[in-house]
Structure formats: structure tokens, C-alpha cells
Amino acid sequence: MIKDNQQRIVFPERKLLLRRSYQYDSTAIVGKTSEEQTLIQELYEDAATQIVNQLRSFKPTTTPSTITP
């Protein structure tokens, strides 16, 4: 969420939900760990992209804002 100098919320908290699926075949274990790590890395990258895009869409009011976790 983003608050203004008077601690009023000017950009509400948002949640991201990202999902990926893949077939796990116990007879073809070779490469599955690598595939899983690739999917996890792609999820992190997709989440970061969505966060940046949401922040880009934010139009501040007349006073500077403070970002709060």
C-alpha cells in the first residue's frame, strides 16, 4: 500500500496470485529438478513484472507519497 504524508491510503494493498503447473513423472526424474527451478524463477520474474506495472499505473496526488510494506 502507498500512503500520503498524512498517512492516508492513496494506493490500496493488492495481492498477487501466480500459478504454474507441470507434470511430474516419477519415471522421468532426470531434469525435473531443473524444470521446477525454472518454473519457480519464472514465477518470481512474473510477480516482479506485475508489481512494477501496478506501480507504473499509480498516479500520485499533489503531495509526495511514502511506500509502506
N, CA, C and O atoms as a Tripos MOL2 file, in Angstrom:
@<TRIPOS>MOLECULE
protein
  276   275    69     0     0
PROTEIN
NO_CHARGES

@<TRIPOS>ATOM
      1 N           0.8380   -1.1700    0.0000 N.3       1 MET1
      2 CA          0.0000    0.0000    0.0000 C.3       1 MET1
      3 C           0.8840    1.2340    0.0000 C.2       1 MET1
      4 O           2.0190    1.2170    0.4780 O.2       1 MET1
      5 N           0.3420    2.2820   -0.5390 N.am      2 ILE2
      6 CA          1.0670    3.5550   -0.5640 C.3       2 ILE2
      7 C           0.2240    4.5680    0.2090 C.2       2 ILE2
      8 O          -0.9820    4.6940   -0.0010 O.2       2 ILE2
      9 N           0.9020    5.2880    1.1140 N.am      3 LYS3
     10 CA          0.2210    6.3080    1.9030 C.3       3 LYS3
     11 C           0.8090    7.6760    1.5960 C.2       3 LYS3
     12 O           1.9730    7.7980    1.2160 O.2       3 LYS3
     13 N          -0.0220    8.7090    1.7680 N.am      4 ASP4
     14 CA          0.4840   10.0690    1.5970 C.3       4 ASP4
     15 C           1.1250   10.5380    2.8990 C.2       4 ASP4
     16 O           1.2330    9.7680    3.8540 O.2       4 ASP4
     17 N           1.5470   11.7950    2.9380 N.am      5 ASN5
     18 CA          2.2320   12.3300    4.1220 C.3       5 ASN5
     19 C           1.3570   12.3530    5.3670 C.2       5 ASN5
     20 O           1.8680   12.3630    6.4870 O.2       5 ASN5
     21 N           0.0560   12.3610    5.1790 N.am      6 GLN6
     22 CA         -0.8700   12.3490    6.3100 C.3       6 GLN6
     23 C          -1.3040   10.9240    6.6660 C.2       6 GLN6
     24 O          -2.2580   10.7270    7.4180 O.2       6 GLN6
     25 N          -0.5930    9.9360    6.1180 N.am      7 GLN7
     26 CA         -0.8450    8.5210    6.3770 C.3       7 GLN7
     27 C          -2.1990    8.0300    5.8500 C.2       7 GLN7
     28 O          -2.7280    7.0280    6.3310 O.2       7 GLN7
     29 N          -2.7590    8.7390    4.8610 N.am      8 ARG8
     30 CA         -3.9810    8.2740    4.2070 C.3       8 ARG8
     31 C          -3.5860    7.3390    3.0760 C.2       8 ARG8
     32 O          -2.6200    7.5910    2.3560 O.2       8 ARG8
     33 N          -4.3310    6.2710    2.9290 N.am      9 ILE9
     34 CA         -4.0390    5.3090    1.8680 C.3       9 ILE9
     35 C          -4.4490    5.9080    0.5260 C.2       9 ILE9
     36 O          -5.6050    6.2780    0.3220 O.2       9 ILE9
     37 N          -3.4800    5.9980   -0.3830 N.am     10 VAL10
     38 CA         -3.7630    6.5320   -1.7110 C.3      10 VAL10
     39 C          -3.6300    5.4520   -2.7980 C.2      10 VAL10
     40 O          -3.9960    5.6700   -3.9530 O.2      10 VAL10
     41 N          -3.1120    4.3100   -2.4130 N.am     11 PHE11
     42 CA         -2.9850    3.1720   -3.3310 C.3      11 PHE11
     43 C          -3.1240    1.9300   -2.4620 C.2      11 PHE11
     44 O          -2.1940    1.5770   -1.7370 O.2      11 PHE11
     45 N          -4.2860    1.2540   -2.5240 N.am     12 PRO12
     46 CA         -4.5570    0.1660   -1.5910 C.3      12 PRO12
     47 C          -3.6430   -1.0460   -1.7820 C.2      12 PRO12
     48 O          -3.0280   -1.2340   -2.8320 O.2      12 PRO12
     49 N          -3.5800   -1.8490   -0.7390 N.am     13 GLU13
     50 CA         -2.8170   -3.0950   -0.7950 C.3      13 GLU13
     51 C          -3.4360   -4.0160   -1.8360 C.2      13 GLU13
     52 O          -4.6570   -4.1160   -1.9560 O.2      13 GLU13
     53 N          -2.5830   -4.6740   -2.5700 N.am     14 ARG14
     54 CA         -3.0510   -5.6310   -3.5740 C.3      14 ARG14
     55 C          -2.3030   -6.9320   -3.3660 C.2      14 ARG14
     56 O          -1.1730   -6.9430   -2.8770 O.2      14 ARG14
     57 N          -2.9390   -8.0220   -3.7410 N.am     15 LYS15
     58 CA         -2.3070   -9.3260   -3.6140 C.3      15 LYS15
     59 C          -2.1160   -9.9280   -4.9940 C.2      15 LYS15
     60 O          -2.9300   -9.7390   -5.8980 O.2      15 LYS15
     61 N          -1.0220  -10.6550   -5.1310 N.am     16 LEU16
     62 CA         -0.7350  -11.3560   -6.3740 C.3      16 LEU16
     63 C          -0.8910  -12.8460   -6.1400 C.2      16 LEU16
     64 O          -0.5010  -13.3670   -5.0950 O.2      16 LEU16
     65 N          -1.4580  -13.5180   -7.1110 N.am     17 LEU17
     66 CA         -1.5400  -14.9700   -7.0760 C.3      17 LEU17
     67 C          -1.0500  -15.4670   -8.4200 C.2      17 LEU17
     68 O          -1.6610  -15.2000   -9.4540 O.2      17 LEU17
     69 N           0.0520  -16.1870   -8.3980 N.am     18 LEU18
     70 CA          0.6310  -16.7300   -9.6230 C.3      18 LEU18
     71 C           0.6720  -18.2390   -9.5130 C.2      18 LEU18
     72 O           1.0180  -18.7840   -8.4640 O.2      18 LEU18
     73 N           0.3180  -18.9150  -10.5930 N.am     19 ARG19
     74 CA          0.3350  -20.3750  -10.5920 C.3      19 ARG19
     75 C           0.9560  -20.8860  -11.8790 C.2      19 ARG19
     76 O           0.8260  -20.2810  -12.9430 O.2      19 ARG19
     77 N           1.6250  -22.0000  -11.7510 N.am     20 ARG20
     78 CA          2.1360  -22.7430  -12.8930 C.3      20 ARG20
     79 C           1.9010  -24.2120  -12.5860 C.2      20 ARG20
     80 O           1.8430  -24.6030  -11.4210 O.2      20 ARG20
     81 N           1.7690  -24.9960  -13.5840 N.am     21 SER21
     82 CA          1.6320  -26.4280  -13.3610 C.3      21 SER21
     83 C           2.5350  -27.1760  -14.3280 C.2      21 SER21
     84 O           2.8490  -26.7090  -15.4230 O.2      21 SER21
     85 N           2.9300  -28.3360  -13.8830 N.am     22 TYR22
     86 CA          3.7330  -29.1940  -14.7430 C.3      22 TYR22
     87 C           3.4980  -30.6370  -14.3310 C.2      22 TYR22
     88 O           3.1320  -30.9170  -13.1890 O.2      22 TYR22
     89 N           3.7060  -31.5290  -15.2460 N.am     23 GLN23
     90 CA          3.5340  -32.9500  -14.9940 C.3      23 GLN23
     91 C           4.7840  -33.4930  -14.3240 C.2      23 GLN23
     92 O           5.8970  -33.3000  -14.8130 O.2      23 GLN23
     93 N           4.5960  -34.1670  -13.2120 N.am     24 TYR24
     94 CA          5.7190  -34.8200  -12.5450 C.3      24 TYR24
     95 C           5.6020  -36.3110  -12.8190 C.2      24 TYR24
     96 O           4.6340  -36.9570  -12.4160 O.2      24 TYR24
     97 N           6.5710  -36.8330  -13.4900 N.am     25 ASP25
     98 CA          6.5960  -38.2470  -13.8340 C.3      25 ASP25
     99 C           7.7590  -38.8860  -13.0900 C.2      25 ASP25
    100 O           8.9220  -38.6160  -13.3910 O.2      25 ASP25
    101 N           7.4430  -39.7270  -12.1250 N.am     26 SER26
    102 CA          8.4980  -40.3330  -11.3020 C.3      26 SER26
    103 C           9.4090  -41.2570  -12.1020 C.2      26 SER26
    104 O          10.4880  -41.6150  -11.6310 O.2      26 SER26
    105 N           8.9920  -41.6450  -13.2960 N.am     27 THR27
    106 CA          9.8620  -42.4790  -14.1340 C.3      27 THR27
    107 C          10.8140  -41.6380  -14.9710 C.2      27 THR27
    108 O          11.7370  -42.1720  -15.5880 O.2      27 THR27
    109 N          10.5980  -40.3390  -14.9970 N.am     28 ALA28
    110 CA         11.4660  -39.4380  -15.7780 C.3      28 ALA28
    111 C          11.9940  -38.3330  -14.8750 C.2      28 ALA28
    112 O          11.8040  -37.1480  -15.1510 O.2      28 ALA28
    113 N          12.6550  -38.7270  -13.8000 N.am     29 ILE29
    114 CA         13.1190  -37.7760  -12.7910 C.3      29 ILE29
    115 C          14.2310  -36.8670  -13.3170 C.2      29 ILE29
    116 O          14.3470  -35.7220  -12.8820 O.2      29 ILE29
    117 N          15.0320  -37.3550  -14.2300 N.am     30 VAL30
    118 CA         16.1500  -36.5640  -14.7480 C.3      30 VAL30
    119 C          15.6130  -35.2690  -15.3520 C.2      30 VAL30
    120 O          14.7630  -35.2920  -16.2420 O.2      30 VAL30
    121 N          16.1120  -34.1620  -14.8660 N.am     31 GLY31
    122 CA         15.7150  -32.8640  -15.4030 C.3      31 GLY31
    123 C          14.5310  -32.2250  -14.7080 C.2      31 GLY31
    124 O          14.2650  -31.0440  -14.9300 O.2      31 GLY31
    125 N          13.8030  -32.9670  -13.8660 N.am     32 LYS32
    126 CA         12.6230  -32.3990  -13.2150 C.3      32 LYS32
    127 C          12.9900  -31.3320  -12.1930 C.2      32 LYS32
    128 O          12.2780  -30.3360  -12.0590 O.2      32 LYS32
    129 N          14.0860  -31.5250  -11.4720 N.am     33 THR33
    130 CA         14.5160  -30.5090  -10.5050 C.3      33 THR33
    131 C          14.8460  -29.2200  -11.2340 C.2      33 THR33
    132 O          14.4780  -28.1350  -10.7830 O.2      33 THR33
    133 N          15.5340  -29.3350  -12.3500 N.am     34 SER34
    134 CA         15.8790  -28.1560  -13.1450 C.3      34 SER34
    135 C          14.6150  -27.4850  -13.6850 C.2      34 SER34
    136 O          14.5080  -26.2580  -13.6840 O.2      34 SER34
    137 N          13.6720  -28.2840  -14.1410 N.am     35 GLU35
    138 CA         12.4180  -27.7370  -14.6620 C.3      35 GLU35
    139 C          11.6500  -27.0160  -13.5570 C.2      35 GLU35
    140 O          11.0910  -25.9420  -13.7800 O.2      35 GLU35
    141 N          11.6260  -27.6080  -12.3730 N.am     36 GLU36
    142 CA         10.9400  -26.9870  -11.2380 C.3      36 GLU36
    143 C          11.5930  -25.6520  -10.8800 C.2      36 GLU36
    144 O          10.8910  -24.6660  -10.6540 O.2      36 GLU36
    145 N          12.9150  -25.6080  -10.8250 N.am     37 GLN37
    146 CA         13.6280  -24.3750  -10.5110 C.3      37 GLN37
    147 C          13.3760  -23.2960  -11.5670 C.2      37 GLN37
    148 O          13.2490  -22.1160  -11.2380 O.2      37 GLN37
    149 N          13.3040  -23.7020  -12.8230 N.am     38 THR38
    150 CA         12.9990  -22.7600  -13.9070 C.3      38 THR38
    151 C          11.6080  -22.1700  -13.7300 C.2      38 THR38
    152 O          11.4170  -20.9640  -13.8850 O.2      38 THR38
    153 N          10.6300  -23.0220  -13.4030 N.am     39 LEU39
    154 CA          9.2630  -22.5370  -13.1880 C.3      39 LEU39
    155 C           9.1910  -21.5750  -11.9980 C.2      39 LEU39
    156 O           8.4990  -20.5590  -12.0630 O.2      39 LEU39
    157 N           9.8950  -21.8890  -10.9280 N.am     40 ILE40
    158 CA          9.9030  -21.0080   -9.7550 C.3      40 ILE40
    159 C          10.5240  -19.6630  -10.1070 C.2      40 ILE40
    160 O           9.9970  -18.6180   -9.7250 O.2      40 ILE40
    161 N          11.6350  -19.6810  -10.8310 N.am     41 GLN41
    162 CA         12.2870  -18.4320  -11.2400 C.3      41 GLN41
    163 C          11.3540  -17.6000  -12.1250 C.2      41 GLN41
    164 O          11.2890  -16.3780  -11.9870 O.2      41 GLN41
    165 N          10.6340  -18.2640  -13.0330 N.am     42 GLU42
    166 CA          9.6890  -17.5500  -13.8970 C.3      42 GLU42
    167 C           8.5550  -16.9350  -13.0820 C.2      42 GLU42
    168 O           8.0860  -15.8440  -13.4060 O.2      42 GLU42
    169 N           8.1100  -17.6160  -12.0300 N.am     43 LEU43
    170 CA          7.0690  -17.0600  -11.1640 C.3      43 LEU43
    171 C           7.5610  -15.7920  -10.4690 C.2      43 LEU43
    172 O           6.8360  -14.8000  -10.3930 O.2      43 LEU43
    173 N           8.7980  -15.8270   -9.9600 N.am     44 TYR44
    174 CA          9.3630  -14.6300   -9.3320 C.3      44 TYR44
    175 C           9.4520  -13.4790  -10.3290 C.2      44 TYR44
    176 O           9.1240  -12.3400   -9.9960 O.2      44 TYR44
    177 N           9.8890  -13.7690  -11.5330 N.am     45 GLU45
    178 CA         10.0070  -12.7260  -12.5540 C.3      45 GLU45
    179 C           8.6430  -12.1730  -12.9420 C.2      45 GLU45
    180 O           8.4910  -10.9640  -13.1190 O.2      45 GLU45
    181 N           7.6520  -13.0480  -13.0770 N.am     46 ASP46
    182 CA          6.2930  -12.5930  -13.3990 C.3      46 ASP46
    183 C           5.7290  -11.7190  -12.2800 C.2      46 ASP46
    184 O           5.0830  -10.7060  -12.5470 O.2      46 ASP46
    185 N           5.9710  -12.1080  -11.0370 N.am     47 ALA47
    186 CA          5.4860  -11.3180   -9.8990 C.3      47 ALA47
    187 C           6.1380   -9.9380   -9.8940 C.2      47 ALA47
    188 O           5.4620   -8.9300   -9.6940 O.2      47 ALA47
    189 N           7.4350   -9.8940  -10.1120 N.am     48 ALA48
    190 CA          8.1400   -8.6070  -10.1380 C.3      48 ALA48
    191 C           7.6030   -7.7180  -11.2550 C.2      48 ALA48
    192 O           7.4110   -6.5190  -11.0550 O.2      48 ALA48
    193 N           7.3630   -8.2900  -12.4150 N.am     49 THR49
    194 CA          6.8220   -7.5250  -13.5400 C.3      49 THR49
    195 C           5.4460   -6.9660  -13.2040 C.2      49 THR49
    196 O           5.1570   -5.8090  -13.5050 O.2      49 THR49
    197 N           4.5990   -7.7780  -12.5820 N.am     50 GLN50
    198 CA          3.2600   -7.3000  -12.2200 C.3      50 GLN50
    199 C           3.3320   -6.1730  -11.1940 C.2      50 GLN50
    200 O           2.5790   -5.2040  -11.2820 O.2      50 GLN50
    201 N           4.2300   -6.2970  -10.2280 N.am     51 ILE51
    202 CA          4.3760   -5.2390   -9.2150 C.3      51 ILE51
    203 C           4.8340   -3.9380   -9.8670 C.2      51 ILE51
    204 O           4.2890   -2.8720   -9.5780 O.2      51 ILE51
    205 N           5.8200   -4.0190  -10.7350 N.am     52 VAL52
    206 CA          6.3210   -2.8200  -11.4160 C.3      52 VAL52
    207 C           5.2170   -2.1980  -12.2660 C.2      52 VAL52
    208 O           5.0580   -0.9780  -12.2640 O.2      52 VAL52
    209 N           4.4590   -3.0060  -12.9840 N.am     53 ASN53
    210 CA          3.3670   -2.4820  -13.8150 C.3      53 ASN53
    211 C           2.2950   -1.8070  -12.9730 C.2      53 ASN53
    212 O           1.7560   -0.7750  -13.3710 O.2      53 ASN53
    213 N           1.9760   -2.3820  -11.8020 N.am     54 GLN54
    214 CA          0.9930   -1.7450  -10.9300 C.3      54 GLN54
    215 C           1.5090   -0.4130  -10.4070 C.2      54 GLN54
    216 O           0.7580    0.5590  -10.3350 O.2      54 GLN54
    217 N           2.7810   -0.3620  -10.0450 N.am     55 LEU55
    218 CA          3.3490    0.9000   -9.5630 C.3      55 LEU55
    219 C           3.4110    1.9410  -10.6760 C.2      55 LEU55
    220 O           3.2220    3.1300  -10.4190 O.2      55 LEU55
    221 N           3.6700    1.5130  -11.8920 N.am     56 ARG56
    222 CA          3.6770    2.4640  -13.0190 C.3      56 ARG56
    223 C           2.3060    3.0840  -13.2420 C.2      56 ARG56
    224 O           2.2010    4.2340  -13.6670 O.2      56 ARG56
    225 N           1.2540    2.3220  -12.9550 N.am     57 SER57
    226 CA         -0.0990    2.8330  -13.1770 C.3      57 SER57
    227 C          -0.5260    3.8210  -12.0920 C.2      57 SER57
    228 O          -1.5280    4.5180  -12.2450 O.2      57 SER57
    229 N           0.2280    3.8800  -11.0050 N.am     58 PHE58
    230 CA         -0.1050    4.7810   -9.9040 C.3      58 PHE58
    231 C           0.1360    6.2240  -10.3040 C.2      58 PHE58
    232 O           1.2130    6.5770  -10.7840 O.2      58 PHE58
    233 N          -0.8710    7.0490  -10.1040 N.am     59 LYS59
    234 CA         -0.7730    8.4800  -10.3750 C.3      59 LYS59
    235 C          -0.8290    9.2190   -9.0420 C.2      59 LYS59
    236 O          -1.8930    9.3140   -8.4300 O.2      59 LYS59
    237 N           0.3170    9.7470   -8.5870 N.am     60 PRO60
    238 CA          0.3370   10.4050   -7.2730 C.3      60 PRO60
    239 C          -0.5220   11.6650   -7.2500 C.2      60 PRO60
    240 O          -0.7630   12.3090   -8.2710 O.2      60 PRO60
    241 N          -0.9680   11.9830   -6.0480 N.am     61 THR61
    242 CA         -1.7070   13.2310   -5.8560 C.3      61 THR61
    243 C          -0.6990   14.3660   -5.7800 C.2      61 THR61
    244 O           0.4510   14.1920   -6.1810 O.2      61 THR61
    245 N          -1.0990   15.4980   -5.2840 N.am     62 THR62
    246 CA         -0.2260   16.6710   -5.2870 C.3      62 THR62
    247 C           0.9240   16.5800   -4.2990 C.2      62 THR62
    248 O           1.9000   17.3170   -4.4350 O.2      62 THR62
    249 N           0.8380   15.6790   -3.2860 N.am     63 THR63
    250 CA          1.9140   15.5660   -2.3100 C.3      63 THR63
    251 C           2.6830   14.2670   -2.5310 C.2      63 THR63
    252 O           2.1010   13.2660   -2.9500 O.2      63 THR63
    253 N           3.9870   14.2750   -2.2540 N.am     64 PRO64
    254 CA          4.7700   13.0340   -2.3860 C.3      64 PRO64
    255 C           4.2430   11.9740   -1.4320 C.2      64 PRO64
    256 O           3.7110   12.2990   -0.3700 O.2      64 PRO64
    257 N           4.3890   10.7100   -1.8050 N.am     65 SER65
    258 CA          3.8730    9.6050   -1.0020 C.3      65 SER65
    259 C           5.0010    8.7770   -0.4250 C.2      65 SER65
    260 O           6.1440    8.8460   -0.8770 O.2      65 SER65
    261 N           4.6640    8.0100    0.5610 N.am     66 THR66
    262 CA          5.6090    7.1050    1.1900 C.3      66 THR66
    263 C           5.1140    5.6810    0.9760 C.2      66 THR66
    264 O           3.9350    5.3940    1.1840 O.2      66 THR66
    265 N           6.0030    4.7940    0.5640 N.am     67 ILE67
    266 CA          5.6270    3.4060    0.3830 C.3      67 ILE67
    267 C           5.8200    2.6830    1.7070 C.2      67 ILE67
    268 O           6.8690    2.8020    2.3390 O.2      67 ILE67
    269 N           4.7920    1.9230    2.1290 N.am     68 THR68
    270 CA          4.8960    1.1470    3.3520 C.3      68 THR68
    271 C           4.7460   -0.3240    3.0160 C.2      68 THR68
    272 O           3.9500   -0.6860    2.1500 O.2      68 THR68
    273 N           5.4890   -1.1580    3.6820 N.am     69 PRO69
    274 CA          5.4020   -2.6030    3.3980 C.3      69 PRO69
    275 C           4.1060   -3.2000    3.8560 C.2      69 PRO69
    276 O           3.8850   -4.4000    3.6890 O.2      69 PRO69
@<TRIPOS>BOND
     1     1     2 1
     2     2     3 1
     3     3     4 2
     4     3     5 am
     5     5     6 1
     6     6     7 1
     7     7     8 2
     8     7     9 am
     9     9    10 1
    10    10    11 1
    11    11    12 2
    12    11    13 am
    13    13    14 1
    14    14    15 1
    15    15    16 2
    16    15    17 am
    17    17    18 1
    18    18    19 1
    19    19    20 2
    20    19    21 am
    21    21    22 1
    22    22    23 1
    23    23    24 2
    24    23    25 am
    25    25    26 1
    26    26    27 1
    27    27    28 2
    28    27    29 am
    29    29    30 1
    30    30    31 1
    31    31    32 2
    32    31    33 am
    33    33    34 1
    34    34    35 1
    35    35    36 2
    36    35    37 am
    37    37    38 1
    38    38    39 1
    39    39    40 2
    40    39    41 am
    41    41    42 1
    42    42    43 1
    43    43    44 2
    44    43    45 am
    45    45    46 1
    46    46    47 1
    47    47    48 2
    48    47    49 am
    49    49    50 1
    50    50    51 1
    51    51    52 2
    52    51    53 am
    53    53    54 1
    54    54    55 1
    55    55    56 2
    56    55    57 am
    57    57    58 1
    58    58    59 1
    59    59    60 2
    60    59    61 am
    61    61    62 1
    62    62    63 1
    63    63    64 2
    64    63    65 am
    65    65    66 1
    66    66    67 1
    67    67    68 2
    68    67    69 am
    69    69    70 1
    70    70    71 1
    71    71    72 2
    72    71    73 am
    73    73    74 1
    74    74    75 1
    75    75    76 2
    76    75    77 am
    77    77    78 1
    78    78    79 1
    79    79    80 2
    80    79    81 am
    81    81    82 1
    82    82    83 1
    83    83    84 2
    84    83    85 am
    85    85    86 1
    86    86    87 1
    87    87    88 2
    88    87    89 am
    89    89    90 1
    90    90    91 1
    91    91    92 2
    92    91    93 am
    93    93    94 1
    94    94    95 1
    95    95    96 2
    96    95    97 am
    97    97    98 1
    98    98    99 1
    99    99   100 2
   100    99   101 am
   101   101   102 1
   102   102   103 1
   103   103   104 2
   104   103   105 am
   105   105   106 1
   106   106   107 1
   107   107   108 2
   108   107   109 am
   109   109   110 1
   110   110   111 1
   111   111   112 2
   112   111   113 am
   113   113   114 1
   114   114   115 1
   115   115   116 2
   116   115   117 am
   117   117   118 1
   118   118   119 1
   119   119   120 2
   120   119   121 am
   121   121   122 1
   122   122   123 1
   123   123   124 2
   124   123   125 am
   125   125   126 1
   126   126   127 1
   127   127   128 2
   128   127   129 am
   129   129   130 1
   130   130   131 1
   131   131   132 2
   132   131   133 am
   133   133   134 1
   134   134   135 1
   135   135   136 2
   136   135   137 am
   137   137   138 1
   138   138   139 1
   139   139   140 2
   140   139   141 am
   141   141   142 1
   142   142   143 1
   143   143   144 2
   144   143   145 am
   145   145   146 1
   146   146   147 1
   147   147   148 2
   148   147   149 am
   149   149   150 1
   150   150   151 1
   151   151   152 2
   152   151   153 am
   153   153   154 1
   154   154   155 1
   155   155   156 2
   156   155   157 am
   157   157   158 1
   158   158   159 1
   159   159   160 2
   160   159   161 am
   161   161   162 1
   162   162   163 1
   163   163   164 2
   164   163   165 am
   165   165   166 1
   166   166   167 1
   167   167   168 2
   168   167   169 am
   169   169   170 1
   170   170   171 1
   171   171   172 2
   172   171   173 am
   173   173   174 1
   174   174   175 1
   175   175   176 2
   176   175   177 am
   177   177   178 1
   178   178   179 1
   179   179   180 2
   180   179   181 am
   181   181   182 1
   182   182   183 1
   183   183   184 2
   184   183   185 am
   185   185   186 1
   186   186   187 1
   187   187   188 2
   188   187   189 am
   189   189   190 1
   190   190   191 1
   191   191   192 2
   192   191   193 am
   193   193   194 1
   194   194   195 1
   195   195   196 2
   196   195   197 am
   197   197   198 1
   198   198   199 1
   199   199   200 2
   200   199   201 am
   201   201   202 1
   202   202   203 1
   203   203   204 2
   204   203   205 am
   205   205   206 1
   206   206   207 1
   207   207   208 2
   208   207   209 am
   209   209   210 1
   210   210   211 1
   211   211   212 2
   212   211   213 am
   213   213   214 1
   214   214   215 1
   215   215   216 2
   216   215   217 am
   217   217   218 1
   218   218   219 1
   219   219   220 2
   220   219   221 am
   221   221   222 1
   222   222   223 1
   223   223   224 2
   224   223   225 am
   225   225   226 1
   226   226   227 1
   227   227   228 2
   228   227   229 am
   229   229   230 1
   230   230   231 1
   231   231   232 2
   232   231   233 am
   233   233   234 1
   234   234   235 1
   235   235   236 2
   236   235   237 am
   237   237   238 1
   238   238   239 1
   239   239   240 2
   240   239   241 am
   241   241   242 1
   242   242   243 1
   243   243   244 2
   244   243   245 am
   245   245   246 1
   246   246   247 1
   247   247   248 2
   248   247   249 am
   249   249   250 1
   250   250   251 1
   251   251   252 2
   252   251   253 am
   253   253   254 1
   254   254   255 1
   255   255   256 2
   256   255   257 am
   257   257   258 1
   258   258   259 1
   259   259   260 2
   260   259   261 am
   261   261   262 1
   262   262   263 1
   263   263   264 2
   264   263   265 am
   265   265   266 1
   266   266   267 1
   267   267   268 2
   268   267   269 am
   269   269   270 1
   270   270   271 1
   271   271   272 2
   272   271   273 am
   273   273   274 1
   274   274   275 1
   275   275   276 2
@<TRIPOS>SUBSTRUCTURE
     1 MET1         2 RESIDUE 1 A MET
     2 ILE2         6 RESIDUE 1 A ILE
     3 LYS3        10 RESIDUE 1 A LYS
     4 ASP4        14 RESIDUE 1 A ASP
     5 ASN5        18 RESIDUE 1 A ASN
     6 GLN6        22 RESIDUE 1 A GLN
     7 GLN7        26 RESIDUE 1 A GLN
     8 ARG8        30 RESIDUE 1 A ARG
     9 ILE9        34 RESIDUE 1 A ILE
    10 VAL10       38 RESIDUE 1 A VAL
    11 PHE11       42 RESIDUE 1 A PHE
    12 PRO12       46 RESIDUE 1 A PRO
    13 GLU13       50 RESIDUE 1 A GLU
    14 ARG14       54 RESIDUE 1 A ARG
    15 LYS15       58 RESIDUE 1 A LYS
    16 LEU16       62 RESIDUE 1 A LEU
    17 LEU17       66 RESIDUE 1 A LEU
    18 LEU18       70 RESIDUE 1 A LEU
    19 ARG19       74 RESIDUE 1 A ARG
    20 ARG20       78 RESIDUE 1 A ARG
    21 SER21       82 RESIDUE 1 A SER
    22 TYR22       86 RESIDUE 1 A TYR
    23 GLN23       90 RESIDUE 1 A GLN
    24 TYR24       94 RESIDUE 1 A TYR
    25 ASP25       98 RESIDUE 1 A ASP
    26 SER26      102 RESIDUE 1 A SER
    27 THR27      106 RESIDUE 1 A THR
    28 ALA28      110 RESIDUE 1 A ALA
    29 ILE29      114 RESIDUE 1 A ILE
    30 VAL30      118 RESIDUE 1 A VAL
    31 GLY31      122 RESIDUE 1 A GLY
    32 LYS32      126 RESIDUE 1 A LYS
    33 THR33      130 RESIDUE 1 A THR
    34 SER34      134 RESIDUE 1 A SER
    35 GLU35      138 RESIDUE 1 A GLU
    36 GLU36      142 RESIDUE 1 A GLU
    37 GLN37      146 RESIDUE 1 A GLN
    38 THR38      150 RESIDUE 1 A THR
    39 LEU39      154 RESIDUE 1 A LEU
    40 ILE40      158 RESIDUE 1 A ILE
    41 GLN41      162 RESIDUE 1 A GLN
    42 GLU42      166 RESIDUE 1 A GLU
    43 LEU43      170 RESIDUE 1 A LEU
    44 TYR44      174 RESIDUE 1 A TYR
    45 GLU45      178 RESIDUE 1 A GLU
    46 ASP46      182 RESIDUE 1 A ASP
    47 ALA47      186 RESIDUE 1 A ALA
    48 ALA48      190 RESIDUE 1 A ALA
    49 THR49      194 RESIDUE 1 A THR
    50 GLN50      198 RESIDUE 1 A GLN
    51 ILE51      202 RESIDUE 1 A ILE
    52 VAL52      206 RESIDUE 1 A VAL
    53 ASN53      210 RESIDUE 1 A ASN
    54 GLN54      214 RESIDUE 1 A GLN
    55 LEU55      218 RESIDUE 1 A LEU
    56 ARG56      222 RESIDUE 1 A ARG
    57 SER57      226 RESIDUE 1 A SER
    58 PHE58      230 RESIDUE 1 A PHE
    59 LYS59      234 RESIDUE 1 A LYS
    60 PRO60      238 RESIDUE 1 A PRO
    61 THR61      242 RESIDUE 1 A THR
    62 THR62      246 RESIDUE 1 A THR
    63 THR63      250 RESIDUE 1 A THR
    64 PRO64      254 RESIDUE 1 A PRO
    65 SER65      258 RESIDUE 1 A SER
    66 THR66      262 RESIDUE 1 A THR
    67 ILE67      266 RESIDUE 1 A ILE
    68 THR68      270 RESIDUE 1 A THR
    69 PRO69      274 RESIDUE 1 A PRO
